[in-house]
Amino acid sequence: MPAPLADRIRPETIEDMVGQEHLLAPGKALRNIIESGEVPNLIFYGPPGTGKTTLAGIIARRTDRHLVKLNGTTAGTADIKETVAKLDTFQGMNGILLYLDEIQYFNKRQQQSLLEYIENGSITLIASTTENPYFYVYSAILSRSTVFEFKSVSESETEKAVIRGFDEMSKSRSEEYEIEPGVTKHIATACAGDVRKALNSVELSVLSAPFENGKKIITLENAQALTQKSAMRYDKDSDEHYDIISAYQKSMRGSDANAAIHYLARLLEAGDLPSACRRLMVCACEDVGLAYPQIIPIVKSAVDAALMLGLPEARIPLADAVILVCNSPKSNSAYRAINSAMADVQKGNTGPIPRQLQNKHYDGEDAEVKGQFYKYAHDFPGHWVDQQYLPDNIKDTVYYEYGDNKLEQAAKEYWSKIKE
């Protein structure tokens, strides 16, 4: 069975790679390190299909080291011992480069077993991960390694790999292809910077294409059908999940309806209706808040409707609510007020509740002053009376500051007149 297209045309030199210009362009740090021939322990962090494995292979060839590939999802301590055993063999005479893919799946003890060998230089470690290494990689490994972040490959760079993929398929299969305009660009765009996924789509496009007049016709319609949903990179436990919901809420906070709707679409396409609803509700309360307090029951109704309808119809009330949040005036005055008050409570800045507010109607024999002396606000002009509500030790604390929006400023003016 032939190897996948992505493996057959895997680049063998840095010049053949697509993307990662910020790391591999002439004069860039990682390029200089590789060309020096003295490669330290490295951690490659970034999304799948961006060249991490390919570059590890290139580095092994450039430094004339024996390459051992392990995957954190399947490898164990026995595999590490087997790798170390190669140090005393002909294969390991120039040193071993261990490429450990998905290192986040190695537990702490497994990662620790590598320390002695990477510290004395007998093994050079290149670890890769799609998750944030500062959360998932053991600190002792991190302190002995340099982290480089790989980024999604741009559409123009991915399209180069797609064209190369069609050329390779044509040569290896001795077939002639007629590729409709827009096919290579669509595949490059739909696969969202994942070159491996793009090349898989190339292979599927060829295998599913019909023969006409002695050549295969690669149609845009067929390419679109094969790449449907392939651009989704989403895992509810991954960084990508948290990045999308963060961008979703920040776009609503920033009043950018186009961006907010885009991130809502990504959440819904991934089937993550609960996150879409929860963050929308949070944003209505936290970021619009008292500038338009009526929005809270409105958004709640939209969320209820979405949960009742389910997908795909849930997109309609959610889109209404997201755009409403974006177009609404903003105030986080209540959010700041409760955060400040909770910080005081957590620090113990509380104190006894003032006597006039306590829920009792008698005084003990030890009370120096008898009587509750509570003033009922509705008995006074403007339904307000000057009386202490906070405990004595924080009686002058200010938690709430009026926002600069029309509604809160009107309330400020109203109460200023009353309290004067």
C-alpha positions in Angstrom: 0.0 0.0 0.0 1.6 3.3 -1.0 2.4 5.9 1.6 0.0 8.9 2.0 0.7 11.8 -0.4 1.8 14.0 2.5 4.6 11.5 3.3 5.7 11.0 -0.3 6.3 14.6 -1.0 7.6 15.6 2.5 10.3 18.3 2.0 13.9 17.2 2.5 15.4 20.7 2.8 14.3 23.9 4.5 14.0 25.6 1.2 11.3 23.1 0.1 9.2 23.8 3.2 6.1 26.0 3.0 5.2 28.5 5.8 7.1 29.3 9.0 9.0 32.2 7.4 9.1 33.8 10.9 11.3 30.9 11.9 13.0 29.6 8.8 13.6 32.6 6.5 17.4 33.4 6.0 18.7 35.2 9.1 16.0 34.0 11.4 17.0 32.5 14.8 15.9 28.9 14.2 17.4 28.8 10.7 20.7 30.0 12.0 20.7 27.4 14.8 20.1 24.6 12.3 22.8 25.9 9.9 25.3 26.0 12.8 25.1 22.2 13.1 24.9 22.5 16.9 21.2 22.0 17.6 20.0 22.3 21.2 17.0 20.6 22.7 13.9 22.1 21.1 10.2 22.2 21.6 8.0 22.9 18.6 4.6 24.2 19.5 1.7 24.8 17.1 -1.2 23.4 15.2 -1.1 20.1 13.3 0.1 20.0 9.7 2.5 23.0 9.9 5.8 21.2 9.4 7.0 20.2 12.9 7.8 16.6 12.0 9.2 17.5 8.6 11.6 20.0 10.2 12.8 17.5 12.8 13.7 15.1 9.9 15.6 17.9 8.1 17.5 18.7 11.3 18.5 15.1 11.8 19.9 14.9 8.2 21.7 18.3 8.5 23.4 17.2 11.8 24.1 13.6 10.7 22.3 12.2 13.8 20.2 9.0 14.0 16.6 10.0 14.1 14.2 8.1 16.5 10.5 9.0 16.3 8.2 8.4 19.2 4.6 9.5 19.7 3.4 10.4 23.2 0.1 8.7 22.6 1.6 5.2 22.1 5.1 5.2 23.4 6.2 4.3 27.0 9.2 4.0 29.2 10.3 0.8 27.4 10.6 2.8 24.2 12.7 5.4 25.9 15.0 2.6 27.3 15.3 1.2 23.8 16.3 4.6 22.4 18.9 5.0 25.1 20.3 1.6 24.3 21.1 2.8 20.8 23.7 5.2 22.2 26.2 2.3 22.4 25.6 1.1 18.9 26.8 2.1 15.4 23.6 4.0 14.9 24.2 6.2 17.8 27.9 7.0 17.2 27.1 10.6 16.1 24.4 11.0 18.7 20.7 10.4 18.6 18.0 13.0 17.8 14.8 11.9 19.5 11.7 13.4 18.0 8.9 13.0 20.6 5.6 14.0 19.0 2.6 14.9 21.2 4.9 15.2 24.3 1.9 16.4 26.3 0.7 12.8 26.6 3.9 11.7 28.4 3.4 11.8 32.1 5.9 13.6 34.5 7.8 10.4 35.3 8.3 9.5 31.6 9.5 13.0 30.8 11.9 12.9 33.8 13.5 9.7 32.4 14.9 11.8 29.6 16.6 14.4 31.7 19.9 12.7 32.3 20.4 12.1 28.6 19.4 15.4 27.2 21.4 17.2 29.9 24.7 15.4 29.0 24.0 15.9 25.3 24.0 12.2 24.3 20.4 12.6 23.2 19.1 15.8 21.5 15.3 16.1 22.1 12.9 17.7 19.7 9.5 17.6 21.2 6.4 18.7 19.5 3.0 19.6 20.9 -0.3 21.1 19.7 -0.9 22.4 23.3 0.7 25.2 25.2 4.0 23.7 26.4 4.1 25.9 29.5 1.0 24.0 30.7 1.8 20.5 29.6 5.6 20.0 29.5 7.5 19.3 32.7 9.3 22.4 33.9 12.7 20.7 34.0 12.4 19.8 30.3 11.3 23.3 29.5 14.3 24.8 31.3 16.6 22.7 29.2 14.9 23.5 25.9 14.1 26.4 23.5 10.5 26.8 22.5 9.6 27.8 18.9 6.0 28.4 18.0 4.8 27.2 14.6 1.9 29.0 13.0 -0.9 28.0 10.6 0.5 28.1 7.0 -0.9 30.9 4.9 -3.3 30.2 2.0 -0.7 31.2 -0.6 2.0 28.9 0.9 -0.5 26.0 1.3 -1.5 26.4 -2.3 2.1 25.8 -3.4 2.0 22.5 -1.6 -1.4 21.7 -3.1 -0.1 22.3 -6.7 3.0 20.1 -5.9 0.7 17.4 -4.6 -1.3 17.3 -7.9 2.0 17.1 -9.8 3.2 14.2 -7.7 -0.1 12.3 -8.1 0.0 12.9 -11.8 3.5 11.5 -12.1 3.1 8.6 -9.7 -0.1 7.4 -11.3 0.8 8.3 -14.9 -2.4 10.2 -15.3 -3.3 13.5 -16.8 -5.5 15.9 -14.8 -7.7 18.8 -15.9 -8.1 21.0 -12.8 -10.9 23.5 -12.8 -10.0 27.1 -11.9 -10.3 27.7 -8.1 -9.7 24.1 -7.0 -6.2 24.6 -5.6 -7.1 27.9 -3.9 -10.2 26.4 -2.4 -8.4 23.4 -1.0 -5.7 25.7 0.4 -8.3 27.9 2.0 -10.6 25.2 3.3 -7.9 23.3 5.2 -7.1 26.3 7.4 -3.3 26.2 7.4 -3.0 22.5 7.8 -0.8 21.3 4.9 -1.2 17.6 5.7 -5.0 18.0 5.5 -4.7 19.9 2.3 -2.6 17.1 0.7 -5.1 14.5 1.9 -7.8 16.5 0.1 -5.7 16.5 -3.0 -5.4 12.8 -2.9 -9.1 12.3 -2.4 -9.9 14.7 -5.2 -7.8 12.6 -7.6 -9.2 9.3 -6.4 -12.8 10.4 -6.7 -12.5 12.3 -10.0 -14.1 10.8 -13.1 -12.2 10.0 -16.3 -13.3 11.9 -19.4 -11.5 11.7 -22.8 -8.5 10.0 -21.2 -7.9 12.4 -18.3 -9.3 13.0 -14.9 -11.5 16.1 -14.3 -10.8 17.7 -10.9 -13.9 19.8 -10.4 -14.4 22.6 -7.9 -17.7 21.1 -6.8 -16.1 17.9 -5.9 -13.3 19.6 -4.1 -15.8 21.6 -2.1 -17.7 18.4 -1.2 -14.5 16.7 0.0 -13.3 19.6 2.1 -16.6 20.4 3.8 -15.9 21.1 7.4 -12.3 20.2 7.0 -11.3 23.7 8.1 -12.6 23.0 11.6 -9.8 22.6 14.1 -11.6 22.3 17.4 -11.3 20.2 20.5 -13.2 21.1 23.6 -10.1 20.4 25.7 -7.6 22.1 23.5 -6.1 25.6 23.3 -8.1 26.2 20.1 -11.4 25.9 22.0 -10.4 28.5 24.6 -8.9 30.8 21.9 -12.2 30.7 20.0 -14.5 31.4 22.9 -12.1 34.1 24.1 -12.1 35.8 20.7 -15.9 35.4 20.6 -16.4 37.3 23.9 -13.7 39.9 23.2 -15.3 40.7 19.8 -18.7 41.3 21.5 -17.0 43.4 24.1 -15.2 45.3 21.4 -18.5 45.9 19.5 -17.3 44.2 16.4 -20.4 42.4 15.1 -18.6 40.8 12.1 -15.9 39.2 14.2 -18.4 38.1 16.9 -20.7 36.4 14.3 -17.6 34.7 12.7 -16.6 33.2 16.0 -20.2 32.2 16.8 -20.3 30.4 13.5 -17.1 28.5 14.4 -18.5 27.4 17.7 -21.8 26.3 16.2 -20.1 24.5 13.3 -18.2 22.5 15.9 -21.5 21.8 17.7 -20.5 23.7 20.8 -23.9 25.3 21.6 -23.3 25.4 25.4 -20.2 27.5 25.1 -21.8 29.9 22.6 -24.8 30.4 24.9 -22.8 30.7 28.1 -20.3 33.3 26.8 -23.1 35.3 25.2 -24.9 35.5 28.6 -21.8 36.4 30.4 -21.0 39.2 27.9 -24.5 40.7 28.2 -24.1 40.9 32.0 -20.4 41.8 32.2 -19.9 44.1 29.2 -23.2 45.7 28.5 -24.5 45.5 32.0 -26.0 48.7 33.4 -25.6 50.6 30.2 -28.6 48.7 28.9 -29.9 46.4 31.7 -32.9 45.2 29.7 -30.5 43.3 27.5 -30.1 40.6 30.2 -33.7 39.2 30.0 -33.6 39.7 26.2 -30.4 37.6 25.8 -31.7 35.1 28.3 -34.8 34.6 26.1 -32.6 34.2 23.0 -30.5 31.6 24.8 -33.6 29.7 26.0 -34.9 29.7 22.5 -31.6 28.4 21.1 -31.5 25.6 23.6 -35.1 24.7 22.9 -34.6 24.7 19.1 -31.2 23.0 19.0 -28.9 23.2 16.0 -29.1 24.3 13.2 -32.0 26.6 14.0 -30.3 27.8 17.3 -28.0 29.9 15.1 -30.9 32.4 14.4 -31.8 33.6 18.0 -28.1 33.5 18.9 -27.1 35.7 15.9 -29.9 38.2 16.9 -28.5 38.3 20.5 -24.9 38.5 19.5 -25.5 41.5 17.2 -27.6 43.2 19.8 -24.8 42.8 22.4 -22.3 44.2 19.9 -24.5 47.2 19.1 -25.4 48.0 22.7 -23.6 50.6 24.8 -21.1 49.1 27.2 -20.5 49.3 30.9 -18.6 47.1 33.3 -19.3 49.2 36.4 -21.3 46.4 38.1 -18.6 43.8 37.2 -15.9 46.0 38.7 -18.1 46.7 41.8 -18.7 43.0 42.6 -15.1 42.1 42.0 -13.9 44.8 44.4 -16.5 43.8 47.0 -15.6 40.1 46.8 -11.9 41.0 47.1 -12.6 42.7 50.4 -14.7 39.8 51.6 -11.9 37.3 50.7 -9.4 39.5 52.6 -11.6 39.6 55.7 -12.6 43.2 55.3 -16.1 42.7 56.6 -17.0 43.6 60.2 -20.2 43.4 62.3 -23.4 44.4 60.5 -24.6 47.8 61.8 -27.2 47.4 64.5 -29.9 49.3 62.6 -29.7 46.7 59.8 -29.8 43.6 61.9 -32.8 41.3 61.8 -33.7 41.5 65.4 -36.1 43.6 67.4 -34.7 43.4 71.0 -31.5 44.2 72.7 -29.6 42.1 75.2 -28.8 43.3 78.7 -25.2 44.0 77.5 -26.3 46.6 74.9 -25.2 50.1 76.0 -27.8 51.7 73.7 -31.2 50.2 73.4 -33.2 50.2 70.2 -32.6 49.3 66.6 -33.0 52.9 65.2 -33.5 51.7 61.6 -34.8 54.4 59.3 -37.4 53.2 56.8 -36.3 54.9 53.5 -39.9 55.2 52.1 -40.9 57.4 55.1 -38.6 60.2 53.8 -38.7 62.6 50.8 -37.4 61.0 47.7 -37.5 57.6 49.4 -34.0 58.1 50.7 -32.5 58.9 54.1 -28.9 59.3 55.2 -27.9 56.3 57.3 -24.9 53.9 57.5 -25.3 50.6 55.7 -21.7 49.3 55.6 -19.9 47.9 58.6 -17.9 50.5 60.7 -14.4 49.6 59.5 -15.3 49.9 55.8 -18.1 52.5 56.1 -16.6 54.9 53.6 -15.6 52.3 51.0 -16.8 52.9 47.4 -17.2 49.8 45.3 -19.5 51.2 42.6 -18.6 54.0 40.3 -21.2 55.3 37.8 -20.4 54.4 34.2 -20.1 57.1 31.6 -23.1 55.9 29.6 -26.4 57.7 29.3 -28.4 55.5 31.6 -26.0 55.5 34.5 -25.3 59.2 34.2 -29.0 59.9 34.4 -29.1 57.7 37.6 -26.1 59.6 39.0 -27.8 63.0 38.3 -31.1 61.8 39.9 -29.5 60.5 43.1 -27.2 63.6 43.4 -30.3 65.8 43.5 -32.1 63.5 46.0 -29.0 63.2 48.3 -28.4 66.9 48.3 
